[in-house]
Amino acid sequence: MYFATKIIMKQGCNDSCNTWEIDMIGLDNNKFYKKESIHDHLVDHPGSIKVNIQPYPILIPAMRENEKYVRSEPNDTTHDNLLKLQRVTKQ
């Protein structure tokens, strides 16, 4: 089981509230992965990554037109928990 701990948004989208505008996701192994790679991993290994914010929802693969992305499992919050993670910039 991995936990998503940080996100990097696409350039110019740092204040976005759309999960498809996430570029990379940092996991608890201190590495960042492209959202498309996370998507593919979740297709093969459902439920294997959770957001490191209570209630710790799992990440699920999603598609927007031809674009792969991920989002967290819906719960009682108004915004996706994945977007509540710390946002960092590319180095």
Secondary structure by P-SEA (a helix, b strand, c coil): ccccccccccccccccccccccccccccccccccaaaaaaaaaacccccccccccbbbbbbbbcccccccccccccccccccccccccccc
